[in-house]
């Protein structure tokens, strides 16, 4: 969305903990075009935008574009600098990143969601804003326009090609399950008992199960942001979800070794429609172990569970015997019509 002359404001200062750069003030950025990207490393929509940000940094940094990733954490563990740095290495991010753990920069820019891109011209005015995925061609054209206004000629190469079919301007995405939080502050359980907050509860199995809502079975601890597995006496902690999407992901963290007498990792069994996931439907974090398909949860992040050939309704089931496994939120990617 381009801002007209009445809507333009001077870009506020970017504050926080600068990870791979000295602090950059608005005065120091004057004369350069700046792309401010609000992101979180556990957000699937943010991760899907990163190939474009990496390429824009490669193409235009030498011409005067400053890409600044403002990391605003959605969960408590995402405030940890070491976790963000690990994600930066994994994603190959070489542009500047600053940690906005107190959301000061988020509020200063009147930001509303992840991901979000704010283009600032060489005079320091916010000229363009886009919330969510998409509009990659429009955003890159905006970068070129603002560089041209600053007296820089952009290369003649074509705009970055769409990375996925869903990124095409004419793509039509089929309806999918929306993001589901699992902590009691923002979540909603399908279990008739609802959450038993801040304590361990033995949740009963529910049948039938409604779509697009999570169900717990067995012993779980319910916190504000998460539910944590608490299997006892050989029992398992199980989570079930009926969903519709091409891809499903789950934000998880391993047991905290400081708080539990276990090593900081957990094996999670993953099944779909009552069966181990076939190779062609497995997410990139799923592997075969004997007759089961599993995920090794060894760090706090988003894990890819399923990448389905068809986006019809499915029931996902995860379970573990490992006490302390933390589960935060499901995220989904819809199917593209005709893809």
PyMOL commands that set and color helices and strands:
alter all, ss='L'
color gray80, all
select helices_A, chain A and resi 26-29+44-63+76-79+81-91+104-108+136-149+165-167+279-281
alter helices_A, ss='H'
color red, helices_A
select strands_A, chain A and resi 17-18+33-39+65-71+96-99+116-120+126-131+180-181+200-203+214-222+227-229+237-243+247-253+266-272+275-276+287-289+292-297+301-307+314-320+326-333
alter strands_A, ss='S'
color yellow, strands_A
deselect
rebuild
show_as cartoon
